[in-house]
Amino acid sequence: MSKIDRDFKISDAEMQQHAEIVVVTLPSDMPAFMAFDSTITFDYIPVIQSAIDDAKALPTDNVMIDEMAEQTLLVENAMNACYADYKTIAYFVRKAYADNTAIQNQFGLNDIEKARKSQPKMIVFMNSFAKTSAKYQDKLVQAGCNQSLIAGLPDKAATLEDANIAQEKFKNDRAINANNRILALNKVYKLLQPLHDVAMNIYQDDPVRLSIYTMPQTNPPAAPPDKPAQS
């Protein structure tokens, strides 16, 4: 999904704060705006407020990051649980088939390190490992392995797969939400821009009021250095 660009050059939080200050200040200043531009009326205020509310209704990226961390933790827990069961059963595989490398390889003992580096690969590995363990369970149980551990492998694989799917879906949801939030704030920006333009005309001699409607900048131009004193 391609990312949508912001029309404004400040942070989302700064954009929202500026908009909220403007919308609560505008009612008292509306007569001056209307006198300059008759198309800007009191009806403009609820339009801006509605756009602000739409933007605020969307989760911030900080919230999405926290939720993403929770999804990641669920995947990590599922990966660790799968590997813990693998290690236990692998012990009994080596014990039961100490002299049969071919059967050991059927269990994936030669593939586990690669599988652990990738969630999708670990899902495939665990599903295969569960089937192979079921196939040889009699010999494994005879070697001392707990049969319930073998029986639980498909559930462990399914838990990992569900956690992985949920994580991938959330990544997409986060990208969609980010774009929707930018679109919502771009709409707020476009609604505020005419007020900025009018304020530049009607408040050119009132720097305090002009500052209220002037769009903030993240990095305003630096003031020129003072000239050195003439000797």
Secondary structure, DSSP 8 states (H G I E B T S, - for coil): ------SSSS-HHHHHHHHHHHHHHHHHHHHHHHHH-TT--TTHHHHHHHHHHHHHTS--HHHHHHHHHHHHHHHHHHHHHHHHHHHHHHHHHHHHTTT-HHHHHHTTTTTHHHHTT-HHHHHHHHHHHHHHHHHTHHHHHHTT--HHHHHTHHHHHHHHHHHHHHHHHHHHHHHHHHHHHHHHHHHHHHHHHHHHHHHHHHTTT-HHHHHHHS---SS------------
